[in-house]
Amino acid sequence: MPASVDGRNDAPILITMGEPAGIGPELALAAYGMLGGRVGRHPLKLVGDPAVFGAADAPVIATKARARRTPGRPDPANAGAVTEAIEIAVDACMKGEAAAIVTAPIHKAVLAQAGFAHPGHTEFLGALTGVRRPVMMLASNTLRVVPLSIHIPIAKVPAAITKQAVFDTGEIILTALRREFGILNPRLAVAGLNPHAGEDGVLGDEESRVIAPAVAALQARGFSVTGPLSADTMFHDEARARYDAALCMYHDQALIPIKTLSFWDGVNVTLGLPIVRTSPDHGTALDIAGRGTADPRSMIAAIKMAAAMADARGSGQ
């Protein structure tokens, strides 16, 4: 994991505008107001085209690229401003001028139409910070989960599960749990890929051939790791009490349980970066954009978690 970039303990938290046609800009404004413009020692600042935020009673770091907000109608012409806002915020964090970045949701398909080369935020942030393996965690007070493979078709998942990938991702998770979540002796549960974790090879051999050796290698490094476990019994109350985070093998295996348990207060966190980045755990919600009905709880949770993680890094935990 690269060395972290720790800004001043009173440095601002930057909130990017995300997709102008979605709920991101209005949620950023709502969260700013509900939090009184700061979290602890950290003032909040918005990043994007000021016109997208409207007559905002909040400080805005402006992009050079312009964007037009038409709620519910995304436009590839806005892609330059969307990506520039992320670049500005990341650059400020890398320079230690900001404590963390909170990203409002982007519209991946519209960005792709404009030539955006990355599957999503996580991969883009990895490229901007020079990190080979950024790790997406979904976190709440109830559950923390990480999908090993993220934005790829399900047919390509087995090929993406390698011993090295499981080991590296597990190490990044465990390191982050100590450094950014303040858990001195973190525990990681690792899911199997197949039903019943392969049923001793009857239902698949990825568990014995790939996942179990990676778990053993992590254990040999002194980490507290269990698995591979059957995913269908990992997420009830008693099971969750036995670990601090779960490493799952593919997107929906991880996101279905946390969105069931923590739909409104889940937070998307990128681990393994030299900076702190969080995001609300929902999409652009184009169907309700501009109506004033979007729920800001996930955005507020993302801002609060970003502040807590930044403070944990700064304290040297």
N, C-alpha and C positions, 0 to 999 in steps of 0.2 A: 504494500500500500504506500502511495507517495506521501511525503511529508505534508502535513496540513499547513494551510495558510491562515494564521490567526490574526484577525484584525483587532483594532482597539476594542476594549470592552464596552465602549459606548458607541461603536460604529453602527450605522443604520442597517436595517434589513430592507432589501429591495424586492418589490413585488412587480413582476413583469405583466404586461397587459394580456398576453395570450391572444387567442383568436378574437379579433375585434367584433365579429358578428355573434359571438357566443356570450356566455354569462360571466366570463372572466373579468372584464373591466368593471362591471357593476358590483361583483362580489369583492373585488379589490377595494373599491370605494366604500362598500358597506362595512367590510372588516376594518378598514382604516377608521371609520367613524365610531364603530362599536368599541374599538380598542383605545380610542382617544389619541390615535396617532403614534402610539408607541407600545412596546412590550418591555417592561423592566427598564433597563438603561438604554434600550435600542429604539431610536426613532424609526418610523416607517416612511419609506419613499416609494412612489410609483415610477415605473419605467415604461415608456412607450410614446406614442403620438398623443400630445395633450388633447387633441380634438376628440380622440376616442373616449377619453375619460369625461369629456364635457366640461361644464363649469365646476370643476372639482375644487373643493376646499382642502386640498392636499398637495404636497410638493410633488412635482413630476419631473423626472429626468427625461428630457425629450430625445427621441430618435431623430436622425436626419431624414430618414425615409418617412413618407407620409402614409397614412392609412385612413380609410373611410369606414365608419361603423354603420352598417345597416343590419339591425338585429335579425337573426335567422337566415341571413343571406351572405355566406362567406364568399370572398373574392380572392382569387390567386394574386391579384395586384397588390394585396396587403402583405404578401409574404415577406417582402424586404423589411418592413417595419417590425413584423413579428419576430423574425430571427435577429434583427439588430438589437431589439430590446433585450433578448437573452444574452447576446454578445456583450452588450454594455454592462449588464449586471455581473456576468461572469468575470469580466475584466476588472471591475471594481473589487470583487472578492479576491481575485488573484493578487491584486496589489495591496490587499489589506485595508482598503478604503471602505469596505462594507463587511458586515459580519456574516451575512447569509443571503441567499437568493430564494425567493418563493415564486414559483412560476405558475401563472394561470394556465388553464388547458389550451393546447393548440389543436388545430384541425389537421391531422396528418395527411388526409387525402388531398386537401386543397394545397397544402405546402408541396406535396409531391407533384401536383400539376404545375407548380411554379419552378420545379427543378430541385427542390430540397432533397438532399442525397441520403438523409438518415431516416430510419424507421420511426423514430420518436425522440422525445426530449432526452431520455437516458443516454442514447447513443450520441446525440449531438453534444451533450455536456461532456461526455468522455473525449470526443474529438477536440473540443475547445480547451480542455485541461490537460490533454496529452495522456489520458488514462486508457490503457488497453482493455480493461475489464470493469467498466462501471456496473454497479449492482443495484437493481431496483428492489427496494423494500416497501411493503405496505404495512403501516404501523398504526396502532391505536392503543388505548389503555387496556384493551382486551386481548389483543393478538398482534404478533409481528410475523410476517411471512415474506419469503423471497422466492420468486420463480427463477429457476436456473436458466431456462430458455424463455425469451420474452415475446417479441413480436415476430414470430415465425409460424408458418403453417404447422398444424399438428403432425402432419406426415413427416416433417423434418425433425421432430423432437428427438427420436431415438439417436440419430446421428450426432446431435448436439450434446448428448450426455456422455462425457468422457471422465475418466478418473481425474485428470488434471483440472477440468472445469469444476467438478464437484469439490475438489480439494481447495482450489484457489478461491472459489466463491465462499466456501465455508470459512476459510481463514479471514477473508474480508469482513464477513458478517460478525464473527467472534471478536475481531479487533475493534470494529465499530461499536459493538455492544459495550465494550469496556470504555472506549475513548469518548464516545458521543452520547451514550445512554447511561453512563455511570454504573454499569453492572460489573463488579469486580471479578466475579467468577461466572461468566456467562455459560449457558447451556443451550446447545443446538440440537434440534431434532431434524433428521433427514428422512424425507419420504422416499418410498420406492416409486418406480414408474408404473408397474403393472398392477392389476387387481391383486389384493392380498400380498403386496410386495413380492410378486412372482410365485408365491405358493411353492417354495423350494424348487423352483425351476420349471414347474409344470405350466405356469402361465407366462413365462418369460425369464430370460437369464441376465438382464441388465443389472439386476440387484446383486447377484453373486459375482458377476464378471466385472462390473464397473463401480457400482455405488458402494458396496461393502468394503472393497479395498481402499477407496478414498476415505471412508469413515475411519478405517483402521489407521490410515496415515495421519489423519487429524488427531486421533487419540494418541498416537505415538509422539505427537508434538506437545502433548500435555493438555489438550483441549477436552472439554466435557461434551461429547457428541454421542448421540444414539441413532441407530438406524442401520439399514433402511427399514422404515416402518410402513405399515399399511395405511395409506392416506385416509381411508374411510373411518379409521378409529383415532385419528390424530387431533381432532378439533373439538371434542366434547370437553366439558368443564374440567374433569379430573385429568385428562390428558394434557390440556394446556398448562396446568399447574406444574408439569414436570419439565418444562423448557421455557427459554426466554425468546426464542425465535425458531421458526420452522423453515427449512430449505426444501422447496418443492421442485418437481422436475419440469413443470410447464405452467404456462400462464394461468389457465383456469383452475388448475389444481390448487394454486395459491390464492387467487383472487375471489373465487366463489366463497370460501369460508369467511374471509375478512369482510367482504361486502355484505354477507348475511349477518354477521355479528356487529359490524361497525360501519354501516353504510353512510351515516351522516358525519362521523367524526374520524374516518380513516384518513391517513396522510401518506402520500407517496414520497419516499425518501431515496435519494441516490447515495449509496455507500461507495467507498473506495476512491472518492474524489479528494483533492486537496482543499476543497471548499465545502461549505454546508449548503445543501439544496433540498428543499421540500416542495410539495405541491398538493393541492387538494386532490382527493381520490375520486374524481369524477371527470366527465368529459365536458365538452363545450355546451351541451344542452341547447342546441339551436332552437328547439321547439318552444322554449320558454324565455329565450333571451329578450330583454327589453320590457318584460311585463312586470318586473318588480316582485316576482314571486320566488326567485332563486334563493335557496337556503345557504347562508354564509357559514354554517358551522364547520364544514370541512376546511374552508379557507382560513378561518380563525384558528382551527386546530393546527393547520400547517404553519401558520405564522408563529404560534406559541411554541411548536416543536422546534422550528428553526432557531428561535431564540435560546431555547434550552440546550440544544445541541451546540450552538456557538459558544454558550457560556461554559459547557462541559469541556469543550476543546481548550478554551482559554484558561480554565482552571488546572489543566494538565491531568485530568482524570484518565 
